[in-house]
Amino acid sequence: MSKLLLLAALGGIAIGLGGAPFEAQGVAFVGTMLITMAMHGLMRLDRDVGSPELRRAMALGLVMGFAANATTCAWLADLLATYAFMPWPLAWIVASLLIAMQGLPFVTAALLTRLIAPHALSVSIAWPLALVTSASAMPMLFPWRVGVSQLGFLPFVQLAEFGGLPLIDLALLFIATLAVLALTHRVRMTRSLMAISATLLFFGISLWGIARIDEVRATRESLTVLRVGIVQHNIDIPERMRPELWPRQMAVTWALTRELEHQDVDVVMWPESAFPWPVDRHALDRLPSDLALREADVHGPLLFGASSWSSPDERYNSVLVVSHERFLGIVDKTRLMPFSERVPLWPWLVFLHPLMGPGMSEGPPEGGVLVIPLREGQQARAGILNCYEDLMDDHVHRVAQQSPDFLSNHTNDAWFGLTHAPLLHHFLARMRAIETRRDLVRTVNTGVSGHVSATGESLMSTLPFTRQTRIVEVRLSQFTTLSVWLGDWVTPLCLVVLACGIWIRLRALRR
């Protein structure tokens, strides 16, 4: 069992190395093979000792999940010590618990596999299906999945336009399973067949991906160009919390905006909450004069983040569009951050109501407006993603269904400090561009800001904690993808097959 645990740990670490800042997708592919090999080894161990125990499966899943997430989220302890003011020993304990929670999909998948295989389904089928289903069902701070580890190899992840990350997970895990069978199966003919199948599947997907990238690039070149100015004003959290410094901060932001407008940009983007004063929603028509665009010698349109309110109990984290003549639109954040923007179970925590406010209010419900025009009469519509909404594929698909011309993300990652988290955020967000086949522009307070092509290529990215401006040429597209049209169809399909396997297993037990 100790050898299997070592395989699981090495595999988890290798998978984690597929993310930013390492992006070692080749190592991550080997890691997927190692955790699959550990699951096959567990089945053989259970048969040899004649005692199938779920505890062994749970331990194996916990080790591989913890190792993968600890590699990508090692910065959590530093974050908790710096901004939650925890003592370092407590910060490490809490960080370890959070990392273990992030690894629960691996634990659940290992348990499901052990419950089903090898009686109803072989581990070769049950393991990929169980891991895809578990990863889709469980929420995570940074949604780390085996498929996203291959984002450094763009041809393979072009599959995302058909079924998002679940489809990439499934393809990668089946290739890894075939490769493991090619290495370990006792029958020589079977080993050869598995090796040929794994090779054909991997190179078939990769060659199609290469051709698809060339096709999307060629299509992009013929599309309308929108020159977008990105402001990264680099205002850290302690500065933002001092209202007496807000006028000076705004002077810097206006200066950076003027610098961009002098270079003939079509729109300027500011990060999340870049305008420090709350915006009165009852007076949005007065917003151009309230912002003093004319006095700042700025014409707009300006796409910026701010806090808005309609009553003392209704405050929103918003993104607004305004020109020097009029207010053009507003989109409120839908997915609020637990504890910082909303208190979980707030309606039932009545005893806390006198001590603290209710937090932010949620944005538009299903069917609400998530896309806003940048100019009257101009075909340039931005699909708004506020903060970490660019990590939530279902929300981004909901935005894409309203036919934006590009995706616009406004974020404040200053909370992460000098860690790898901003790099990881930008890395993971790139998948949304592939799924929707739209350019993604990210403006982040302290970085990493960037421009991602519809192919998933990072065309531009900034260094964290630097003050700078950038101009990017965004292509306005109206691609339609199966991933946006159907949503996540892969996970329900995997769940149905798993349910059939459980039913067959229960029938066998009754006999």
RAVENSUL-V260216 format. One record per pair of residues at least 4 apart in sequence whose C-alpha atoms are under 7 Angstrom apart, sorted by the first residue. I is the first residue (numbers start at 0). J is the second residue. D is the distance in Angstrom with one decimal. If there is no record, write none. Layout:
i & j & d
I & J & D
I & J & D
This chain:
i & j & d
0 & 4 & 6.3
1 & 5 & 6.2
2 & 6 & 6.2
3 & 7 & 6.2
3 & 37 & 5.2
3 & 40 & 6.8
4 & 8 & 6.1
4 & 59 & 5.8
4 & 62 & 6.8
5 & 9 & 6.1
6 & 10 & 6.0
6 & 33 & 5.8
6 & 34 & 6.5
6 & 37 & 5.9
7 & 11 & 6.1
7 & 33 & 6.5
7 & 34 & 5.0
7 & 37 & 6.0
7 & 59 & 6.4
7 & 62 & 6.2
7 & 63 & 4.7
8 & 12 & 6.2
8 & 62 & 5.7
8 & 63 & 5.1
8 & 66 & 5.6
9 & 13 & 6.1
9 & 30 & 6.9
10 & 14 & 6.2
10 & 30 & 3.8
10 & 31 & 6.2
10 & 33 & 4.9
10 & 34 & 5.2
10 & 63 & 6.6
11 & 15 & 6.2
11 & 30 & 6.3
11 & 63 & 4.5
11 & 64 & 6.3
11 & 66 & 4.7
11 & 67 & 4.0
12 & 16 & 6.3
12 & 66 & 5.2
12 & 67 & 4.9
12 & 70 & 5.9
13 & 17 & 6.9
13 & 26 & 5.6
13 & 27 & 4.8
13 & 30 & 4.7
14 & 27 & 4.1
14 & 30 & 5.2
14 & 31 & 6.5
14 & 67 & 5.8
14 & 145 & 6.5
14 & 148 & 6.2
15 & 27 & 7.0
15 & 67 & 4.5
15 & 68 & 6.4
15 & 70 & 5.1
15 & 71 & 5.4
16 & 21 & 5.7
16 & 22 & 6.2
16 & 23 & 5.6
16 & 27 & 6.3
16 & 70 & 6.8
17 & 21 & 6.3
17 & 22 & 4.4
17 & 23 & 4.5
17 & 24 & 4.7
17 & 26 & 7.0
17 & 27 & 5.1
17 & 148 & 4.2
17 & 149 & 6.4
18 & 22 & 4.8
18 & 71 & 6.8
18 & 148 & 5.5
18 & 423 & 6.7
19 & 422 & 5.9
19 & 423 & 4.9
19 & 426 & 6.2
20 & 419 & 6.7
20 & 422 & 6.3
20 & 423 & 6.9
22 & 151 & 5.5
23 & 27 & 6.3
24 & 28 & 6.1
24 & 148 & 5.9
24 & 149 & 4.9
24 & 151 & 5.7
24 & 152 & 6.5
25 & 29 & 6.6
26 & 30 & 6.2
27 & 31 & 6.3
27 & 148 & 6.1
28 & 32 & 6.6
29 & 33 & 6.3
30 & 34 & 6.4
31 & 35 & 6.2
31 & 172 & 6.9
31 & 175 & 6.3
32 & 36 & 6.0
32 & 175 & 4.8
32 & 176 & 6.9
32 & 179 & 6.4
33 & 37 & 6.2
34 & 38 & 6.4
34 & 63 & 7.0
35 & 39 & 6.4
35 & 175 & 6.9
35 & 176 & 6.3
36 & 40 & 6.1
36 & 179 & 6.1
37 & 41 & 6.2
38 & 42 & 6.6
39 & 43 & 6.6
39 & 122 & 6.7
40 & 44 & 6.1
41 & 45 & 6.2
42 & 46 & 6.3
43 & 47 & 6.1
44 & 48 & 6.2
45 & 49 & 5.6
45 & 50 & 5.4
45 & 51 & 4.7
53 & 57 & 6.1
53 & 110 & 6.4
53 & 113 & 7.0
54 & 58 & 6.1
55 & 59 & 6.2
56 & 60 & 6.2
56 & 109 & 5.4
56 & 110 & 5.7
56 & 113 & 6.7
57 & 61 & 6.1
57 & 106 & 5.4
57 & 109 & 6.5
57 & 110 & 6.1
58 & 62 & 6.2
59 & 63 & 6.4
60 & 64 & 6.0
60 & 105 & 4.8
60 & 106 & 3.9
60 & 109 & 5.4
61 & 65 & 5.9
61 & 102 & 6.5
61 & 103 & 7.0
61 & 105 & 6.7
61 & 106 & 5.3
62 & 66 & 6.0
63 & 67 & 6.2
63 & 105 & 6.9
64 & 68 & 6.2
64 & 102 & 3.8
64 & 103 & 6.7
64 & 105 & 5.3
65 & 69 & 5.8
65 & 98 & 6.1
65 & 99 & 5.3
65 & 102 & 5.3
66 & 70 & 6.2
67 & 71 & 6.8
68 & 72 & 5.7
68 & 98 & 5.8
68 & 101 & 6.6
68 & 102 & 6.5
69 & 73 & 5.2
69 & 98 & 6.1
74 & 78 & 6.4
74 & 418 & 5.9
74 & 419 & 7.0
75 & 79 & 6.3
75 & 94 & 5.5
76 & 80 & 6.1
76 & 90 & 5.0
76 & 91 & 5.1
76 & 94 & 5.2
77 & 81 & 6.0
78 & 82 & 5.9
78 & 415 & 6.0
79 & 83 & 4.8
79 & 84 & 6.5
79 & 85 & 6.0
79 & 90 & 5.6
80 & 84 & 4.9
80 & 85 & 4.6
80 & 86 & 6.1
80 & 87 & 6.0
80 & 90 & 5.6
85 & 89 & 6.1
85 & 90 & 5.5
86 & 90 & 6.0
87 & 91 & 6.2
88 & 92 & 6.4
89 & 93 & 6.1
90 & 94 & 5.9
91 & 95 & 6.0
92 & 96 & 6.3
93 & 97 & 6.3
94 & 98 & 6.1
95 & 99 & 6.1
96 & 100 & 6.2
97 & 101 & 6.3
98 & 102 & 6.4
99 & 103 & 6.6
101 & 139 & 5.6
102 & 106 & 6.9
103 & 107 & 6.1
104 & 108 & 6.0
104 & 130 & 6.6
104 & 133 & 4.8
104 & 134 & 5.0
104 & 137 & 6.7
105 & 109 & 6.1
105 & 130 & 6.4
106 & 110 & 6.3
107 & 111 & 6.1
107 & 133 & 6.3
108 & 112 & 6.0
108 & 126 & 6.7
108 & 129 & 4.7
108 & 130 & 4.7
108 & 133 & 6.0
109 & 113 & 6.2
110 & 114 & 6.1
111 & 115 & 6.3
111 & 129 & 6.3
112 & 116 & 5.7
112 & 122 & 6.4
112 & 125 & 5.4
112 & 126 & 5.4
112 & 129 & 6.5
115 & 119 & 5.8
115 & 120 & 6.2
115 & 500 & 6.2
115 & 501 & 5.9
115 & 504 & 6.2
116 & 120 & 5.0
116 & 121 & 5.0
116 & 122 & 5.2
116 & 125 & 6.6
117 & 121 & 4.5
117 & 122 & 6.0
118 & 504 & 6.3
119 & 500 & 5.4
119 & 503 & 5.7
119 & 504 & 5.3
120 & 124 & 6.4
120 & 125 & 6.0
120 & 500 & 6.1
121 & 125 & 6.2
122 & 126 & 5.5
123 & 176 & 5.8
124 & 128 & 6.5
125 & 129 & 5.9
126 & 130 & 6.1
127 & 131 & 6.2
127 & 169 & 5.9
127 & 172 & 5.4
127 & 173 & 6.4
128 & 132 & 6.2
128 & 493 & 5.3
128 & 497 & 6.9
129 & 133 & 6.0
130 & 134 & 6.0
131 & 135 & 6.3
131 & 165 & 5.9
131 & 168 & 6.3
131 & 169 & 6.4
131 & 490 & 6.6
132 & 136 & 6.2
132 & 490 & 5.4
132 & 493 & 6.4
132 & 494 & 6.3
133 & 137 & 6.3
134 & 144 & 6.7
135 & 490 & 6.8
143 & 147 & 6.9
145 & 168 & 5.9
146 & 164 & 6.1
146 & 167 & 5.1
146 & 168 & 4.3
146 & 171 & 6.6
147 & 164 & 6.9
149 & 156 & 6.7
150 & 156 & 6.1
153 & 157 & 6.5
154 & 205 & 5.1
154 & 208 & 4.0
154 & 209 & 5.1
155 & 204 & 6.0
155 & 205 & 4.9
155 & 208 & 5.8
156 & 167 & 6.4
157 & 208 & 5.5
157 & 433 & 6.5
158 & 162 & 6.8
158 & 166 & 6.9
158 & 167 & 6.3
159 & 163 & 3.8
159 & 164 & 5.9
159 & 166 & 6.7
159 & 167 & 6.5
159 & 433 & 6.2
159 & 434 & 5.1
160 & 433 & 5.8
160 & 434 & 4.2
160 & 435 & 6.6
160 & 480 & 5.6
160 & 481 & 6.2
160 & 482 & 5.3
161 & 480 & 6.6
161 & 481 & 4.9
161 & 482 & 4.8
162 & 166 & 5.0
162 & 481 & 6.9
162 & 482 & 4.9
162 & 487 & 6.2
162 & 488 & 6.8
162 & 489 & 6.4
163 & 167 & 6.9
163 & 434 & 5.8
163 & 482 & 5.9
164 & 168 & 6.1
165 & 169 & 6.1
165 & 489 & 6.1
165 & 490 & 6.5
166 & 170 & 6.2
166 & 489 & 6.2
167 & 171 & 6.0
168 & 172 & 6.0
169 & 173 & 6.1
170 & 174 & 6.2
171 & 175 & 6.2
172 & 176 & 6.0
173 & 177 & 6.1
174 & 178 & 6.2
174 & 197 & 5.1
174 & 200 & 6.9
174 & 201 & 6.8
175 & 179 & 6.1
176 & 180 & 6.2
177 & 181 & 6.2
177 & 193 & 5.2
177 & 194 & 6.7
177 & 197 & 5.4
178 & 182 & 6.4
178 & 193 & 6.6
178 & 194 & 5.9
178 & 197 & 5.9
179 & 183 & 6.1
180 & 184 & 5.2
180 & 190 & 6.3
180 & 193 & 6.3
181 & 190 & 4.0
181 & 191 & 6.4
181 & 193 & 5.0
181 & 194 & 5.0
182 & 190 & 6.7
184 & 189 & 6.9
184 & 190 & 5.8
186 & 190 & 6.3
187 & 191 & 6.3
188 & 192 & 6.3
189 & 193 & 6.1
190 & 194 & 6.1
191 & 195 & 6.2
192 & 196 & 6.1
193 & 197 & 6.1
194 & 198 & 6.2
195 & 199 & 6.1
196 & 200 & 6.0
197 & 201 & 6.1
198 & 202 & 6.0
199 & 203 & 5.6
200 & 204 & 6.2
201 & 205 & 6.2
202 & 206 & 5.8
203 & 207 & 6.2
204 & 208 & 6.1
205 & 209 & 6.3
206 & 210 & 6.4
207 & 211 & 6.1
208 & 212 & 6.1
209 & 213 & 6.5
210 & 214 & 6.3
211 & 215 & 6.2
212 & 216 & 6.1
212 & 454 & 6.0
213 & 217 & 6.2
214 & 218 & 6.3
215 & 219 & 6.1
215 & 454 & 6.6
216 & 220 & 6.4
218 & 222 & 6.9
219 & 474 & 6.2
222 & 474 & 5.7
222 & 475 & 6.1
222 & 476 & 6.7
223 & 474 & 5.7
223 & 475 & 5.6
224 & 472 & 5.9
224 & 473 & 5.6
224 & 474 & 4.8
224 & 475 & 6.4
225 & 265 & 6.3
225 & 472 & 5.6
225 & 473 & 5.0
225 & 474 & 6.3
226 & 264 & 4.9
226 & 265 & 5.2
226 & 266 & 6.9
226 & 470 & 6.6
226 & 471 & 5.8
226 & 472 & 4.7
226 & 473 & 6.3
227 & 264 & 5.7
227 & 265 & 5.9
227 & 266 & 5.2
227 & 267 & 5.8
227 & 470 & 5.6
227 & 471 & 5.4
227 & 472 & 6.3
227 & 473 & 6.9
228 & 259 & 5.9
228 & 264 & 6.0
228 & 266 & 6.2
228 & 267 & 4.5
228 & 268 & 6.1
228 & 469 & 5.8
228 & 470 & 4.5
228 & 471 & 6.6
229 & 267 & 6.0
229 & 268 & 5.1
229 & 269 & 6.7
229 & 442 & 5.9
229 & 468 & 5.5
229 & 469 & 5.1
229 & 470 & 6.2
230 & 255 & 6.7
230 & 256 & 6.9
230 & 268 & 6.1
230 & 269 & 5.4
230 & 442 & 6.6
230 & 467 & 6.6
230 & 468 & 4.9
230 & 469 & 7.0
231 & 442 & 6.5
231 & 443 & 6.1
231 & 444 & 5.3
231 & 445 & 6.2
231 & 446 & 6.7
231 & 466 & 5.7
231 & 467 & 5.5
231 & 468 & 6.0
232 & 252 & 6.2
232 & 444 & 6.0
232 & 445 & 6.9
232 & 466 & 5.0
232 & 467 & 6.5
233 & 444 & 5.4
233 & 445 & 4.3
233 & 464 & 5.8
233 & 465 & 5.9
233 & 466 & 5.1
234 & 238 & 6.4
234 & 239 & 6.7
234 & 444 & 6.5
234 & 445 & 6.6
235 & 239 & 6.4
235 & 413 & 5.8
236 & 240 & 6.4
236 & 413 & 6.3
236 & 414 & 6.8
238 & 244 & 7.0
244 & 248 & 6.3
245 & 249 & 6.1
245 & 275 & 6.6
246 & 250 & 6.2
247 & 251 & 6.6
248 & 252 & 6.4
249 & 253 & 6.0
250 & 254 & 6.2
251 & 255 & 6.3
252 & 256 & 6.2
253 & 257 & 6.1
253 & 295 & 6.5
254 & 258 & 6.3
255 & 259 & 6.5
255 & 468 & 6.8
256 & 260 & 6.3
256 & 267 & 6.9
257 & 261 & 6.2
257 & 297 & 6.1
259 & 264 & 6.5
260 & 264 & 5.5
266 & 299 & 6.3
266 & 300 & 5.2
266 & 301 & 5.9
267 & 299 & 6.9
267 & 300 & 6.7
267 & 301 & 5.1
267 & 302 & 6.1
268 & 301 & 6.1
268 & 302 & 4.8
268 & 303 & 5.7
268 & 442 & 6.6
269 & 273 & 6.1
269 & 302 & 6.2
269 & 303 & 4.5
269 & 304 & 6.5
269 & 442 & 6.2
270 & 303 & 6.2
270 & 304 & 5.7
270 & 409 & 4.6
270 & 410 & 5.4
270 & 411 & 6.5
270 & 442 & 5.0
270 & 443 & 5.1
270 & 444 & 5.3
271 & 303 & 6.9
271 & 304 & 4.2
271 & 305 & 6.5
271 & 385 & 7.0
271 & 386 & 6.7
271 & 409 & 4.7
271 & 410 & 4.6
271 & 411 & 5.5
272 & 304 & 4.4
272 & 305 & 4.0
272 & 306 & 6.2
273 & 303 & 6.6
273 & 304 & 5.4
273 & 305 & 6.0
274 & 304 & 6.4
274 & 305 & 5.2
275 & 305 & 6.6
277 & 305 & 6.7
277 & 306 & 5.0
277 & 307 & 5.2
277 & 308 & 6.9
278 & 306 & 6.2
278 & 307 & 4.4
278 & 308 & 6.3
279 & 283 & 6.7
279 & 307 & 6.0
279 & 308 & 5.5
279 & 309 & 6.3
280 & 307 & 6.3
280 & 308 & 5.8
280 & 309 & 5.3
281 & 309 & 6.5
282 & 286 & 6.8
283 & 326 & 6.5
284 & 325 & 6.7
284 & 326 & 5.8
285 & 289 & 6.1
286 & 290 & 5.9
286 & 326 & 6.2
287 & 291 & 6.2
287 & 292 & 6.1
287 & 321 & 6.5
287 & 322 & 6.6
287 & 323 & 5.5
287 & 324 & 6.4
287 & 325 & 5.9
287 & 326 & 6.5
288 & 292 & 6.6
291 & 295 & 6.2
292 & 296 & 6.1
292 & 297 & 5.1
292 & 298 & 6.6
292 & 323 & 5.7
293 & 297 & 5.9
293 & 323 & 6.4
298 & 322 & 6.0
298 & 323 & 4.9
299 & 321 & 6.6
299 & 322 & 4.4
299 & 323 & 6.0
300 & 320 & 6.5
300 & 321 & 5.4
300 & 322 & 4.2
300 & 373 & 6.4
301 & 320 & 5.5
301 & 321 & 5.4
301 & 322 & 6.1
302 & 318 & 6.9
302 & 319 & 5.7
302 & 320 & 4.6
302 & 321 & 6.9
303 & 318 & 5.5
303 & 319 & 5.5
303 & 320 & 6.6
304 & 317 & 5.7
304 & 318 & 4.3
304 & 319 & 6.4
304 & 409 & 6.7
305 & 316 & 6.3
305 & 317 & 5.5
305 & 318 & 6.2
306 & 314 & 7.0
306 & 315 & 5.7
306 & 316 & 4.9
306 & 317 & 5.8
307 & 314 & 5.7
307 & 315 & 5.2
307 & 316 & 6.5
307 & 317 & 6.3
308 & 313 & 5.7
308 & 314 & 4.3
308 & 315 & 6.1
309 & 313 & 5.7
309 & 314 & 6.7
313 & 359 & 7.0
313 & 360 & 5.8
314 & 359 & 5.1
314 & 360 & 5.6
315 & 331 & 6.1
315 & 332 & 7.0
315 & 359 & 5.4
315 & 360 & 5.4
315 & 361 & 7.0
316 & 331 & 5.8
316 & 332 & 5.5
316 & 359 & 6.9
317 & 329 & 6.7
317 & 330 & 5.7
317 & 331 & 4.3
317 & 332 & 5.9
318 & 329 & 5.7
318 & 330 & 5.4
318 & 331 & 6.4
319 & 328 & 5.7
319 & 329 & 4.4
319 & 330 & 6.5
320 & 326 & 6.4
320 & 327 & 5.3
320 & 328 & 5.3
320 & 329 & 6.5
320 & 373 & 6.7
321 & 325 & 6.0
321 & 326 & 4.4
321 & 327 & 5.3
322 & 326 & 6.4
328 & 371 & 5.8
330 & 368 & 6.8
330 & 369 & 5.7
330 & 383 & 6.9
331 & 362 & 4.5
331 & 363 & 6.6
332 & 361 & 6.4
332 & 362 & 5.0
332 & 385 & 5.7
333 & 361 & 5.1
333 & 362 & 4.3
333 & 363 & 6.3
334 & 388 & 6.5
335 & 340 & 5.7
335 & 341 & 6.4
335 & 361 & 6.7
336 & 340 & 5.2
336 & 341 & 6.4
337 & 341 & 5.2
337 & 342 & 6.0
337 & 343 & 6.4
338 & 342 & 4.9
338 & 343 & 6.9
340 & 358 & 5.3
340 & 359 & 5.3
341 & 357 & 6.7
341 & 358 & 4.8
341 & 359 & 5.8
342 & 358 & 6.9
344 & 348 & 6.5
351 & 355 & 6.3
352 & 356 & 6.5
363 & 367 & 4.7
363 & 368 & 6.7
369 & 382 & 6.2
369 & 383 & 6.0
369 & 398 & 5.8
370 & 380 & 6.4
370 & 381 & 5.5
370 & 382 & 4.4
370 & 383 & 6.0
370 & 398 & 6.9
370 & 401 & 6.7
370 & 403 & 6.1
371 & 380 & 5.5
371 & 381 & 5.6
371 & 382 & 6.8
372 & 379 & 5.9
372 & 380 & 4.3
372 & 381 & 6.3
373 & 379 & 5.9
373 & 380 & 6.0
379 & 404 & 5.9
379 & 475 & 7.0
380 & 403 & 5.0
380 & 404 & 5.2
380 & 405 & 6.9
381 & 403 & 5.4
381 & 404 & 6.1
381 & 405 & 5.5
381 & 406 & 5.7
381 & 407 & 5.9
382 & 398 & 6.0
382 & 399 & 7.0
382 & 403 & 5.0
382 & 405 & 6.1
382 & 406 & 4.6
382 & 407 & 5.8
383 & 406 & 6.2
383 & 407 & 5.1
383 & 408 & 6.2
384 & 388 & 5.3
384 & 389 & 5.7
384 & 407 & 5.9
384 & 408 & 4.6
384 & 409 & 6.6
385 & 408 & 5.7
385 & 409 & 5.2
385 & 410 & 6.3
386 & 408 & 6.7
386 & 409 & 5.6
386 & 410 & 4.1
386 & 411 & 6.6
388 & 394 & 6.9
389 & 395 & 6.5
389 & 408 & 6.8
389 & 428 & 5.6
390 & 427 & 6.6
390 & 428 & 5.6
391 & 395 & 6.3
392 & 396 & 6.1
392 & 431 & 6.7
393 & 397 & 6.3
393 & 486 & 6.9
394 & 398 & 6.4
395 & 399 & 6.1
396 & 400 & 6.1
396 & 483 & 5.0
396 & 486 & 6.9
399 & 403 & 6.1
399 & 435 & 6.6
399 & 483 & 6.7
400 & 483 & 6.6
402 & 477 & 6.6
404 & 475 & 4.6
404 & 476 & 5.1
404 & 477 & 6.1
405 & 437 & 5.4
405 & 438 & 5.2
405 & 439 & 6.1
405 & 475 & 5.9
405 & 476 & 6.8
406 & 437 & 6.7
406 & 438 & 6.2
406 & 439 & 4.6
406 & 440 & 6.2
407 & 439 & 6.0
407 & 440 & 5.1
407 & 441 & 6.1
408 & 440 & 6.1
408 & 441 & 4.6
408 & 442 & 6.3
409 & 441 & 6.1
409 & 442 & 5.2
409 & 443 & 6.1
410 & 442 & 6.4
410 & 443 & 4.7
410 & 444 & 6.5
411 & 443 & 5.4
411 & 444 & 4.9
411 & 445 & 7.0
412 & 421 & 6.2
412 & 443 & 6.6
412 & 444 & 6.6
412 & 445 & 6.4
412 & 446 & 6.9
413 & 444 & 6.7
413 & 445 & 5.5
415 & 420 & 6.2
415 & 421 & 7.0
419 & 423 & 6.2
420 & 424 & 6.0
421 & 425 & 6.3
421 & 446 & 6.7
421 & 447 & 5.6
422 & 426 & 6.1
422 & 447 & 6.3
423 & 427 & 6.1
424 & 428 & 6.2
425 & 429 & 6.5
425 & 447 & 6.6
429 & 451 & 6.3
429 & 455 & 5.3
430 & 434 & 6.3
430 & 455 & 6.3
431 & 435 & 6.2
432 & 436 & 5.3
432 & 437 & 5.2
432 & 438 & 5.9
432 & 439 & 5.9
432 & 451 & 6.8
432 & 452 & 6.7
432 & 453 & 5.0
432 & 454 & 6.8
432 & 455 & 5.6
433 & 453 & 5.5
433 & 454 & 5.5
433 & 455 & 5.3
434 & 482 & 6.0
435 & 480 & 6.2
435 & 483 & 6.3
436 & 453 & 4.5
436 & 454 & 6.8
436 & 478 & 5.9
437 & 452 & 7.0
437 & 453 & 4.6
437 & 476 & 6.1
438 & 451 & 5.7
438 & 452 & 4.7
438 & 453 & 4.8
438 & 473 & 6.4
438 & 474 & 6.6
439 & 450 & 5.8
439 & 451 & 5.0
439 & 452 & 6.6
440 & 449 & 5.9
440 & 450 & 4.6
440 & 451 & 6.4
441 & 448 & 5.0
441 & 449 & 5.1
441 & 450 & 6.3
442 & 448 & 4.7
442 & 449 & 6.8
443 & 447 & 6.0
443 & 448 & 5.0
445 & 463 & 5.6
445 & 464 & 4.7
445 & 465 & 6.6
446 & 461 & 6.3
446 & 462 & 6.2
446 & 463 & 4.3
446 & 464 & 6.1
447 & 460 & 6.3
447 & 461 & 5.3
447 & 462 & 5.9
447 & 463 & 5.2
448 & 460 & 5.6
448 & 461 & 5.4
449 & 459 & 5.1
449 & 460 & 4.0
449 & 461 & 6.3
450 & 457 & 6.1
450 & 458 & 5.5
450 & 459 & 5.1
450 & 460 & 6.6
450 & 471 & 6.9
451 & 455 & 5.9
451 & 456 & 5.6
451 & 457 & 4.5
451 & 458 & 5.6
452 & 456 & 5.2
452 & 457 & 6.4
452 & 458 & 6.5
480 & 484 & 6.2
481 & 485 & 5.8
482 & 486 & 5.1
482 & 487 & 6.8
488 & 492 & 6.5
489 & 493 & 6.3
490 & 494 & 6.1
491 & 495 & 6.2
492 & 496 & 6.5
493 & 497 & 6.2
494 & 498 & 6.0
495 & 499 & 6.3
496 & 500 & 6.3
497 & 501 & 6.2
498 & 502 & 6.2
499 & 503 & 6.2
500 & 504 & 6.1
501 & 505 & 6.2
502 & 506 & 6.3
503 & 507 & 6.2
504 & 508 & 6.3
505 & 509 & 6.3
506 & 510 & 6.5
